[in-house]
Amino acid sequence: MGKPIFTISGLRGVVNQDLTPELITEISTGFGSFLGGSEVAVGRDCRATSEMFFHSVVAGLLAAGCEVRNLEVCPTPTVLLNVKQLALAGGIIITASHNPAEWNGLKFVSKEGLFLTEAELKEFKRLLKNKNFKRAGSLEMKGIKDEPTAIDNHIKKILRSEYFRDIPLKKFVVGIDACNGSAAAAVTSLLQTLGSTPVHLFCTTIAPGQFPRQPEPCAENLEGLANFVKEKKLDFGVAFDPDGDRVSFVDETGSALGEEATLLLVFSFILKKRVGPVVVNLSTTQAVEDIAAKFSAPVYRTRVGESAVVAKMKEVNAIIGGEGNGGVIVPEINFARDGITATAILIHLLSDAERPLSEITQALPKYFRQKTAIPFKTKDWLTKKSKIKKAFMPAQFNAEDGLKIIGKDFWVHIRPSNTEPIIRIIAEAKSSDYTLNLIARAKEILTGK
């Protein structure tokens, strides 16, 4: 048996190697004990193993005396929103997000509708290690209640937003690539409610776990949606990762805009309506600062990870935040990365601007960006980090999360992943050749080749 990855981003591993039904049941019993045996939401994605793990999670929570609220298949942000809106003790989301199909995992949600903080995770892990579990007697055992309105609750909360007031909506025809994942039903319902017409590409959930493309909704993985939008002459396309917290767009010409553009489009819309602090992670494009400067809005940067971004947003009372992987956080609607909310914002932005998406995107700041990942052992990081710093002198260095190298006209962020046994390298500059050279230099030092 292998060992699952258990970090601030949740629990993940290869099914029946790192994660077994027995382990999932034990950890779920521990989480139910951590929450004190109360009401807990459970949602899941469409992976082939998610239904199996659903039964394991339910068994563990019931054993700890919890009542299970079954949200069934729904996006990750839907679970977070419903935990808070229904005043539940917490939640578990069965998903491995953007990881390959053979992976699965659990994300743990607090009563605030947020992922566990580092302090909460530390306390939870201590409980698991000591196996100090609550065990319900037969007369204390509770049951399962279905929550069929979970997605409707999410959409209604989105549409009540002040940001959308007094914007007459246009009717768009929109291509949907949900990667055969949990966002399919939610985004279909959203578009129909807003008067637009959804046209499905990869929205099949009947054959679970069959990803029709690589799960991350980055531009290079969206050739199918790009061709679909162009051939069908659609107004634009939306693409999600398998659990629906990340989204990217394809314009009416069939051009995939990339995940960073999601944040830039959303931030432009929100800051036009209301000016306030912006929070993003260290790996997000410098173009965020360019857009924020137009509105005199301060920008704060954090370690990579939704929990870190949310914590900083709370600290500075931010009005908008997110991560450059297509994860948008609008606290007025949902204090979580939320691809459904981001899609609603794009509908309103296009309706308000009365211009096609391609024209709006042309006005965004332009940087050349490249990212890659290589297999890497965490124990080698300290040695490699010192070599990288020496090679990139006299740049500035930020070691808050891995190592970010900041030069006069470039940056490179190198960090071990929280969710996979790899190291990620992201570089950005004004020149594509320069950006590729930065990536090559970093890879050479990390691999010794």
Secondary structure, DSSP 8 states (H G I E B T S, - for coil): ----EEETTEEEEEBTTTB-HHHHHHHHHHHHHHTTS-EEEEEE---TTHHHHHHHHHHHHHHTT-EEEEEEE--HHHHHHHHHHTT-SEEEEE--TTS-TTEEEEEEE-TTSSB--HHHHHHHHHHHHHT------TTT---EEE-TTHHHHHHHHHHT-GGGTT------EEEEE-TTSTHHHHHHHHHHHTT-EEEEEE---SSTT--SS-SS--GGG-HHHHHHHHHHT-SEEEEE-TTSS-EEEE-TTS-B--HHHHHHHHHHHHHHH----EEEETTS-THHHHHHHHTT--EEEE-SSHHHHHHHHHHHT-SEEEETTTEEEBTTTBSS--HHHHHHHHHHHHHHH-S-HHHHHHTS---EEEEEEEE--GGGHHHHHHHHHHHHTTSEEE-SSSEEEE-SSEEEEEEE-SSSSEEEEEEEESSHHHHHHHHHHHHHHHHT-
